[in-house]
């Protein structure tokens, strides 16, 4: 079945007695069958919180405040926890969490850990055959089921995490920084693997990363996130060749290129705003070289030649 995930005005706050952190604030997008959206932005902008919210895995003091997430016509926030666990989690939507390859249990074999997932979800078929097929999908030999995490390379462990996420054949995969801490060669292998899985199984992917270079290899569209909001969204070719938002322009200018004649890469001065003390107006205004008086008011997403931009310049 071809699944479509529609996110509308999703907000996730972290609430304590002293402050409210607006980690995700009014985010909307649509992820269709066999499509990849790359979600990019600085650390702390809300990327990972958005990913965990889609899997209903936000932990206290985090709370989903507003918005809806619809999968194949069903609002997955409106169904009970038990129904979500039975019908959605890992079966329709799965996630590779940030740093996941370091969370493999060191005292259990790979096979034992994969087996536990299938048993937890009461997998009705042949468990051994399922595990073997999952490992083959990520180009690993079935003999690896007998090994412990310390016997594996970083690339092998990341492939196992991907295999675990795909065990129950979900249609949507949320990948949170799946290539972080891997060397460049292994990064390329993981990206090529995800490309292959997307093509082979029609997988829909939300690929979360701070690395625009990595995102460019996989994503069909790119969403640029800043201070809890998406500030630009469009097809990859448009974002990379003609970025509209001043923040996106700075991010693109900071990416090194093979044939780069510039002596120095551009840098972005200042730091993101405190998400617990946000002021009225554009959240990038204090760092923006093109800021105007009107930037003291909140900008809205505006369509500009096929892309959506949150900026008063347009």
C-alpha positions, 0 to 999 in steps of 0.5 A, a space after each residue: 500500500 502506498 502511504 502518505 504522511 501529512 503533518 499539519 501545524 505540529 507544535 511540540 513544547 518542553 514544559 517545566 516550572 520555570 520555562 516553556 521551550 518551543 522546540 517544534 512550532 507550527 511545522 507542516 509538510 507532506 511525505 508521499 510514497 517513494 519520496 525522501 525529504 531531507 530535514 536540515 538545520 543547526 543543532 538544537 533547532 528541533 529536528 530530532 524532536 520533530 522525528 520523535 513526535 511523528 513516532 509518538 515517542 516524545 518523553 516528558 517534559 516534552 508534550 505535543 501541543 497542537 497539530 495533526 499527523 495523518 497517515 493514510 487518512 487516520 490521525 495517528 495522534 487521535 488513536 489510543 496508545 495500544 492501537 498505535 503500538 499494534 498498528 503503526 509503530 514499526 509496522 508503518 512508521 519506523 525510526 533510526 534514532 540518533 546515535 542508535 548504533 551505540 545503543 545495541 546491547 553489548 551482552 546480546 548477539 545481533 540475532 537475539 536483539 533482532 529476535 526480541 523485536 519480532 517477539 515483542 510485536 508478535 510476528 506471525 511468520 518464520 522469525 529466522 527467515 525474517 531476520 535473514 531477509 532483513 540482513 540480506 536487504 542491508 547487504 549483510 551475511 546471515 552469519 552476523 546473527 551470532 556476533 556481538 556488537 563489539 565484534 562489528 565495525 561502525 558501518 556494520 552496526 549502522 546497517 543492523 540498526 537499519 535492518 531492525 527498523 525495517 524488520 516489520 516492513 514499514 512504509 515510512 522510515 525516519 532516519 535521524 543523523 544515520 551517518 554521524 560519526 561514520 567515516 566518509 567512505 562508510 557514510 557513502 555506503 549507508 547513503 547508497 543503501 538507503 537509496 537502494 531500499 527506497 527504490 526497491 521497496 518504495 520506501 518514504 524517508 524523512 532524512 534528518 541531518 545537519 549535513 547538507 552535503 549528505 542530504 543532497 545525495 538522497 533527498 528529493 526535497 529539502 526542508 530547512 529548519 531554524 529555531 523550531 520552524 521550517 523557514 524554506 521548503 522546496 525541491 532539492 535542485 531549487 534549494 541548492 541552486 537558488 536558495 531564497 531564505 538568507 539562512 539557507 543561503 548562508 548554510 549553502 555558502 558554508 558547504 565546501 565544494 571540490 572545485 571551490 575557488 574561494 579562499 574562505 568558506 562563509 560563516 554565520 555569526 551569532 547564535 540561534 535564539 533561546 527557544 524558551 524566550 522567543 520574541 515577536 518577529 522573524 527568529 533569524 532577524 538578529 543574525 540576518 544581513 538583510 533584516 528590515 524593520 518589518 522583520 519585527 513582525 512574524 513572517 508567514 510561509 510564502 510560495 516563491 517559484 515552487 518553493 515555500 519561504 518564511 521571509 519578508 523579502 518575498 
